[in-house]
Amino acid sequence: MKPADLNPTDYCVVLTTTNDKHNAEHIIHHLLEHKLAACVQVLPIESHYLWQGNYCQDKELLLVIKTQVACYAALESAVQLLHPYQVPQIVQLPLTQGFEPYLAWLKHNTQP
C-alpha cells in the first residue's frame, strides 16, 4: 500500500466507558468480530460526574477503540445497543497524524 493511500484523518479513536468487565468484553468482542474496530484497549479509571443532579463517583473501564471514521456510525449504534448505561459516553477523537504501517494495519482490520 502506497503512503498516498493512507490519510490519517480517515482514522479515529473512539472512547466509551462501562462499569462491568463482562459488558466491556461483550462490546469488544462484537466490535472486533464485525470489523468495526481493529484494536480496543481497556484501562481502569475512576469517573466523577453529575447524573440527574447528583454527584457520582464510580470505578469504570475506559475502552479506547481504534477504527476508521467510516466505521463510526455503525460502531456508535453497536455500542449504544450493547451498553447498559442510559446515556453512555461514546465520543470520537480524530487523528491528525499516524505511523503509516499502523494505519495500514488499522485499515486492513476494519471494514466500513
Protein Blocks (a to p, Z undefined) as FASTA:
>chain_A
ZZklpcfklpccdddddfbfklmmmmmmmmmmnopafbdcdddddddddeehiacddddd
dddddddfklmmmmmmmmmmmpmbfbdcddddddfbdcfklmmmmmmmgcZZ
